[in-house]
Amino acid sequence: MREVLFVQGGGSGAHDEWDLRLVESLRHELGPDYEIRYPRMPNEADPRFATWRPALARELAALADGAIVVGHSVGGTVLIQVLAERPALRGLGAIVLIAAPFIGDNGWPSEELHPPADLAERLPTGVPVFMYHGEDDDVVPVAHVELYARAIPHARVRRLAGRNHQLNDDLSEVARELRG
């Protein structure tokens, strides 16, 4: 069974009210050969990198070789930063960002996060990176996925027409690509 770690987004109720629907969609679409781990991140109403980093590092350390990591919204932003700072201890099968805010030039400011200029080079070597963003996202502008595409040129970028920040609670495209 292949492991998938899904990192929730931030905001009050994100784990149980919003991102659970994404996890359920992914679980349904991937089928029984995948086990999705969906930990509750600390203080989701006020996500802080300093608080989420150690929780995420523990989750990453517990993954088996070939695991897939998925981060939604701020969860994707924190995930990519943690992977850039300290690549996973085991070989990852894929990295997936969904509607992740880009921090840095032309993106959102942050006092906590300082993504490196060489982000792509700091990620685990040979691991495919997939980015999904709804073109109708009214939380994180679709322009953020373009900023990530420039920072990680080898990433496969998917802009989804008619989809919102939650990708309309439908991760069928993500599952299809991961099953490959």
Salt bridges, closest charged atoms under 4 A:
GLU3 OE2 - ARG37 NH1 3.36
ASP16 OD1 - HIS15 ND1 2.82
ASP16 OD1 - ARG40 NH2 2.91
ASP19 OD1 - HIS72 ND1 2.97
ASP46 OD1 - ARG48 NH2 3.48
GLU59 OE1 - ARG37 NH2 2.45
GLU85 OE1 - ARG53 NE 3.15
ASP118 OD1 - ARG122 NE 2.75
ASP137 OD2 - HIS133 NE2 3.20
ASP137 OD2 - HIS165 ND1 2.77
GLU146 OE2 - ARG159 NE 2.24
ASP169 OD2 - ARG21 NH1 3.49
ASP170 OD2 - ARG163 NH2 3.66
GLU173 OE2 - ARG163 NH1 2.83
GLU177 OE2 - ARG158 NH2 2.39
